[in-house]
Amino acid sequence: MPINDSRSLSRTTKTAIVDKVIDITPEPAVPAKQPLIDQVLATTEKYRKPLIAAATGLFAVVVVLLAISHGRKPLAAAPAGPAHAPTVALNPPPAAQKPVPQKPVLIELNLPTAVQQGLVECQWRGNGRDRLFMDARNDSPQPLRLHLGSGQLLASADSTVVLLKSQTLDFAPHAVLHEEFPTVASSSANKVVGAEYHLSAGTLPDLDKLFSYVAGHPEARPGAVQTATLILTENLPLSAFAKFNELSAGAEGVSESKDFKADTVDILGALMIVKDIGISRPLAITIDPQLEIEAMIDPEAHGLAVQYYGITDEWGYWKNQLLQGDPSTRHYALYGIARFYPDVALQMLPKWARGESVSAVFRLSAVEALAETNRPEAIPILRELEREFGSETDLGRAAHQGANYLDAQTAAQPKRQGALASAGN
């Protein structure tokens, strides 16, 4: 039950105030709790030196392990101590690799183009006919492969020649080359002497066909190729080439060079080449009928003549030439019969030599032709004719010379056979 006595309230109030006064009496201060981060920092500061020493040792161990794993000599661990950080030995930077040199690029082009571009210097010297020499230097730092085509024209002060075969030349950088090339003269007016030459532009008619033929027929005789060249470039007559004495003698006052005279077999070879490459226009060299008979009596040219002139019946050919041939060359048939039908000639020719009604040209040709049989049986026949005609006559002298010729041939034959037998052993 509440006490409402004022005196009791006062007493109680006084007691509470006293107690309150007592409660606020100062007591010794209690330290407040520090935050967690401050505690960690304080602890770290307290143990800083031991931690630094431990970290230093651990770092040194790691460095040593890395050095061992790379095959290097272990590094000595730095002594623990708070004053200095550990020294770390760094690997040297890898040496710079030398660049691999690049292989020079091969430049391939025509030799005249290389000369025009200043890549190559060339000096040429030729004889005006079949030989040409080149001294060349590669002025570039690149290797060169240069092509020089057949038909390339080169000129000197008074002559022109044409390269006969295509060539490919390989030049190392700054290299020097010395080469010889086969050529043909493109003009019968060429001076066949040593001279300086230079590359020249231009082409000549039909020579591309000729050189293509030569490339496919390396066995072609050089004399035939040269003769064919002049037939195509200048369409020359037989007198420009023939070595045999021409019955027509050619035009008076015309002095022709002997530098391009050719054997009869080469003239026929040239005509065969011209025919094979498809040239069908009229040729001046074929006008003179003497060429056919000269080729037919020439042992070297005989086979080509039979082929070129399309002769199928050779005996009929000789018989026709002897009886109905050109008056200037009919007597040539006697030589042909002697060379290719010697058995017939031994019976026939003495009769022609003795025939008083026969022309003197035919009689003399019959005596000379007996020696062309190359038969020892002709020797006594010729000795007999020499006695009949007398040694002072043309017929007698011809018989004497023919017999001596066959005597020498017969005496030399065993020696030749003996040499061949020795070589075979």
C-alpha positions in Angstrom: 0.0 0.0 0.0 1.5 3.3 -1.0 2.7 5.6 1.6 1.5 9.1 1.0 3.2 10.6 4.1 5.1 13.6 3.0 7.6 13.0 5.6 8.2 9.5 4.3 8.6 10.8 0.7 11.1 13.3 1.7 13.1 10.8 3.6 13.1 8.5 0.6 14.0 11.2 -1.8 16.9 12.3 0.3 18.1 8.8 0.4 18.0 8.5 -3.4 19.8 11.7 -3.8 22.5 10.6 -1.4 22.8 7.4 -3.3 23.1 9.3 -6.6 25.8 11.5 -5.3 27.6 8.4 -4.2 27.2 6.8 -7.6 28.8 9.8 -9.5 31.9 9.7 -7.4 34.9 9.4 -9.8 36.5 6.0 -10.1 39.8 5.0 -11.8 39.5 5.3 -15.6 39.1 2.0 -17.6 40.8 2.1 -20.9 38.5 1.9 -23.9 38.7 -1.0 -26.4 40.9 -0.1 -29.5 39.7 -0.8 -33.1 41.0 -4.1 -34.8 43.1 -2.3 -37.4 44.9 -0.4 -34.7 45.6 -3.6 -32.9 47.1 -5.2 -36.1 49.3 -2.2 -36.7 50.5 -2.2 -33.2 51.3 -5.9 -33.3 53.1 -5.4 -36.7 55.2 -2.6 -35.3 56.0 -4.7 -32.3 57.3 -7.6 -34.5 58.5 -5.6 -37.5 62.1 -6.5 -37.3 61.6 -10.3 -36.9 59.1 -10.2 -39.8 61.5 -8.4 -42.1 64.2 -10.9 -41.4 61.9 -13.8 -42.1 60.7 -12.3 -45.4 64.2 -11.7 -46.4 65.2 -15.3 -45.8 62.1 -16.6 -47.7 62.9 -14.4 -50.7 66.5 -15.6 -50.8 65.3 -19.2 -50.8 62.9 -18.5 -53.7 65.7 -16.9 -55.7 68.0 -19.9 -55.1 65.3 -22.4 -56.2 64.7 -20.4 -59.4 68.4 -20.4 -60.2 68.7 -24.1 -59.7 65.7 -24.8 -62.0 67.4 -22.8 -64.8 70.6 -24.7 -64.5 72.5 -21.9 -62.9 74.8 -21.9 -60.0 72.8 -21.2 -56.8 73.0 -17.8 -55.5 74.1 -17.4 -51.9 71.2 -16.3 -49.7 71.7 -12.8 -48.3 72.2 -12.7 -44.6 69.1 -11.9 -42.6 69.1 -8.4 -41.3 66.7 -5.5 -41.1 69.0 -2.9 -42.6 69.3 -4.0 -46.3 66.9 -5.6 -48.8 68.1 -8.7 -50.5 70.2 -8.4 -53.7 68.7 -10.3 -56.7 71.0 -11.4 -59.6 69.0 -10.9 -62.8 69.6 -13.1 -65.9 71.4 -11.2 -68.7 69.1 -10.4 -71.7 69.3 -12.9 -74.5 71.8 -12.0 -77.2 70.3 -10.5 -80.4 70.2 -13.1 -83.2 71.9 -12.3 -86.4 69.4 -11.8 -89.3 69.5 -14.7 -91.8 70.8 -13.3 -95.1 68.1 -13.3 -97.8 69.0 -15.2 -101.0 69.3 -12.8 -103.9 66.4 -12.8 -106.3 67.3 -14.2 -109.7 66.5 -11.7 -112.5 65.6 -13.2 -115.8 65.4 -11.2 -119.0 66.8 -10.8 -122.5 70.5 -9.8 -122.8 69.8 -6.7 -125.0 67.3 -5.5 -122.4 69.8 -6.0 -119.6 72.4 -4.0 -121.6 69.9 -1.2 -122.2 69.1 -1.1 -118.4 72.7 -0.9 -117.5 72.7 -4.2 -115.7 75.4 -5.8 -118.0 78.3 -4.5 -120.0 79.2 -6.4 -123.2 82.1 -6.3 -125.6 81.9 -8.3 -128.8 84.5 -9.4 -131.4 83.8 -11.6 -134.4 85.4 -12.7 -137.7 82.5 -11.7 -139.9 81.4 -15.2 -140.6 81.1 -18.0 -138.1 82.7 -17.0 -134.8 81.7 -14.4 -132.3 83.3 -13.8 -128.9 81.7 -12.0 -125.9 83.2 -10.5 -122.8 80.5 -9.4 -120.4 80.3 -8.2 -116.8 77.3 -8.2 -114.4 77.2 -4.8 -112.9 74.3 -5.5 -110.6 74.3 -7.2 -107.1 71.7 -9.6 -108.3 72.2 -12.9 -110.2 71.0 -12.7 -113.8 69.7 -15.3 -116.2 69.9 -13.7 -119.7 68.5 -15.0 -122.9 70.1 -14.4 -126.3 67.8 -15.6 -129.1 68.9 -17.1 -132.5 68.6 -14.5 -135.2 70.0 -11.7 -133.0 71.8 -9.3 -135.4 75.2 -7.8 -134.6 77.0 -5.3 -136.7 80.5 -4.0 -137.2 81.6 -1.0 -139.2 81.2 -2.9 -142.5 79.7 -6.3 -141.7 76.7 -8.0 -140.1 76.4 -11.4 -138.5 73.4 -13.3 -137.0 73.5 -15.5 -134.0 72.9 -19.1 -135.1 71.6 -20.7 -131.9 69.7 -19.4 -128.9 71.7 -19.1 -125.7 71.0 -18.8 -122.0 73.6 -17.2 -119.8 73.7 -17.3 -116.0 75.6 -14.4 -114.3 76.5 -14.4 -110.6 76.5 -10.9 -109.0 79.4 -8.8 -110.4 80.6 -11.9 -112.4 82.5 -11.8 -115.6 81.8 -14.2 -118.5 83.7 -15.1 -121.6 81.7 -16.9 -124.3 81.9 -17.9 -127.9 78.9 -18.1 -130.2 78.3 -19.6 -133.6 77.2 -17.1 -136.2 76.5 -16.8 -139.9 77.2 -13.9 -142.2 74.0 -12.2 -143.3 75.7 -10.5 -146.3 78.2 -11.7 -148.9 79.9 -8.3 -148.7 81.1 -9.0 -145.1 84.8 -8.6 -144.4 85.9 -11.9 -143.0 88.4 -10.3 -140.6 88.5 -9.7 -136.9 86.4 -6.7 -135.9 84.5 -5.1 -133.0 80.7 -5.8 -133.1 77.7 -4.4 -131.2 74.1 -5.6 -130.8 71.8 -4.3 -133.5 68.0 -4.3 -133.8 66.0 -5.8 -136.6 65.3 -9.1 -138.2 66.0 -10.7 -141.6 63.4 -12.5 -143.7 62.9 -16.2 -143.3 65.9 -16.6 -141.0 63.6 -17.6 -138.1 62.5 -20.7 -140.2 66.1 -21.5 -141.0 67.3 -21.3 -137.3 64.3 -23.4 -136.2 65.4 -26.0 -138.7 69.0 -25.8 -137.4 67.8 -26.3 -133.8 66.1 -29.5 -134.9 68.9 -30.7 -137.1 72.2 -30.2 -135.3 73.9 -32.5 -137.9 73.4 -29.8 -140.5 76.8 -28.8 -142.0 77.9 -25.3 -141.2 78.8 -24.6 -144.8 75.3 -25.6 -145.9 73.7 -23.3 -143.2 75.9 -20.4 -144.2 75.0 -20.9 -147.9 71.3 -21.2 -147.1 71.5 -17.9 -145.1 72.9 -16.0 -148.1 70.4 -17.6 -150.5 67.6 -16.3 -148.2 69.0 -12.9 -147.5 70.4 -12.0 -150.9 69.2 -14.7 -153.4 72.7 -15.0 -154.9 73.5 -16.8 -158.2 75.6 -20.0 -158.4 78.8 -18.0 -159.1 78.7 -16.6 -155.5 79.2 -20.1 -154.1 80.6 -22.6 -156.6 84.2 -23.7 -156.2 84.1 -25.6 -159.5 85.0 -23.9 -162.7 81.8 -22.5 -164.2 81.2 -22.9 -167.9 79.2 -19.7 -168.0 82.0 -17.8 -166.3 79.5 -15.2 -165.0 79.3 -11.5 -165.8 82.4 -9.8 -166.9 84.0 -7.3 -164.6 82.2 -8.7 -161.5 84.7 -9.5 -158.8 83.0 -11.8 -156.2 84.4 -12.6 -152.8 85.8 -16.1 -152.3 85.0 -16.0 -148.6 81.7 -17.7 -149.1 82.6 -20.2 -151.7 81.2 -23.6 -150.8 81.7 -27.3 -151.6 79.1 -28.7 -153.9 77.8 -30.9 -151.1 77.1 -27.7 -149.1 75.4 -26.0 -152.0 73.0 -29.0 -152.4 72.6 -29.2 -148.6 71.6 -25.5 -148.6 69.0 -26.1 -151.3 67.6 -29.1 -149.3 67.3 -26.9 -146.2 65.6 -24.1 -148.1 63.2 -26.6 -149.6 62.5 -28.3 -146.2 61.6 -25.0 -144.5 59.0 -24.3 -147.2 60.6 -21.6 -149.3 59.2 -22.0 -152.8 60.0 -18.7 -154.5 62.4 -18.8 -157.5 66.1 -19.0 -156.6 68.9 -17.5 -158.7 71.2 -20.3 -157.7 69.1 -22.9 -159.5 69.1 -21.2 -162.9 72.5 -22.6 -164.0 72.1 -26.2 -165.2 75.7 -27.0 -164.4 74.9 -27.3 -160.7 72.8 -30.4 -161.2 75.4 -32.3 -163.2 78.2 -31.2 -161.0 76.3 -32.4 -157.9 75.6 -35.7 -159.6 79.2 -36.5 -160.4 80.4 -35.4 -157.0 80.6 -38.5 -154.7 79.8 -36.4 -151.6 76.9 -34.5 -153.1 75.6 -37.4 -155.3 73.0 -38.7 -152.8 71.6 -35.3 -152.0 71.4 -34.5 -155.7 69.5 -37.7 -156.4 67.1 -36.7 -153.6 66.8 -33.0 -154.4 66.3 -33.4 -158.2 64.0 -36.5 -157.7 66.0 -38.8 -159.9 64.5 -42.3 -159.8 66.3 -44.0 -162.8 69.9 -43.0 -162.5 71.2 -45.0 -165.4 68.5 -43.4 -167.6 69.6 -40.0 -166.2 73.2 -40.5 -167.3 72.2 -41.9 -170.7 69.9 -39.0 -171.3 72.6 -36.5 -170.3 75.2 -38.1 -172.6 72.9 -38.2 -175.6 70.5 -35.3 -175.2 71.9 -33.1 -172.4 73.0 -29.5 -172.5 75.9 -29.3 -175.1 78.1 -27.6 -172.5 77.7 -30.4 -169.9 77.0 -33.6 -171.9 80.6 -34.8 -171.5 80.1 -34.7 -167.7 78.0 -37.9 -168.1 81.2 -39.8 -168.9 82.6 -39.0 -165.5 79.3 -39.9 -163.8 79.2 -43.3 -165.6 82.9 -44.0 -164.6 82.3 -43.2 -160.9 78.9 -44.9 -160.4 79.0 -47.6 -163.1 82.7 -48.6 -163.4 82.1 -52.0 -165.0 80.2 -50.4 -167.8 82.9 -47.6 -168.1 85.8 -50.1 -168.5 84.0 -51.4 -171.6 82.6 -48.2 -173.0 85.2 -45.4 -172.4 88.1 -46.9 -174.5 85.7 -46.9 -177.5 84.8 -43.3 -177.0 88.5 -42.4 -176.5 89.4 -44.1 -179.8 86.4 -42.8 -181.8 87.8 -40.5 -184.5 84.4 -39.2 -185.3 83.8 -38.3 -181.7 84.3 -34.7 -180.5 87.7 -34.0 -179.0 86.1 -32.9 -175.7 84.3 -36.3 -175.4 87.5 -38.2 -176.3 89.6 -36.4 -173.7 86.8 -36.8 -171.1 86.7 -40.5 -171.8 90.4 -40.9 -171.1 90.3 -38.9 -167.9 87.1 -40.7 -166.7 88.9 -44.1 -166.9 91.0 -43.0 -163.9 87.7 -42.1 -162.1 86.7 -45.8 -162.0 89.4 -46.4 -159.3 89.8 -49.9 -160.7 93.3 -51.3 -161.2 92.0 -53.0 -164.4 92.0 -49.5 -165.9 95.8 -49.1 -165.6 96.8 -51.4 -168.5 94.0 -49.8 -170.7 95.4 -46.3 -170.0 99.0 -47.5 -170.7 97.9 -48.8 -174.0 96.1 -45.6 -174.9 99.2 -43.7 -174.0 101.2 -45.7 -176.5 98.5 -45.3 -179.2 98.1 -41.6 -178.9 101.7 -40.8 -178.1 103.0 -39.1 -175.0 103.2 -35.7 -176.7 99.5 -35.5 -177.4 96.7 -34.3 -175.1 95.2 -37.7 -175.1 98.5 -39.4 -174.5 99.4 -37.1 -171.6 95.9 -37.6 -170.1 96.3 -41.4 -170.3 99.8 -41.2 -168.7 98.6 -39.1 -165.8 95.5 -41.3 -165.3 97.6 -44.5 -165.2 100.1 -42.9 -162.7 97.2 -41.8 -160.5 95.7 -45.3 -160.4 99.2 -46.8 -159.7 99.6 -44.5 -156.7 96.0 -45.3 -155.5 96.6 -49.1 -155.8 100.0 -49.0 -154.0 98.5 -46.9 -151.1 95.5 -49.3 -150.7 97.4 -52.1 -148.9 98.9 -49.6 -146.5 95.5 -48.2 -145.7 94.1 -51.7 -145.1 97.1 -52.6 -142.9 96.6 -49.4 -140.8 92.9 -50.2 -140.4 93.7 -53.8 -139.3 96.2 -52.6 -136.8 93.7 -50.1 -135.4 91.1 -52.8 -135.1 93.5 -55.0 -133.1 
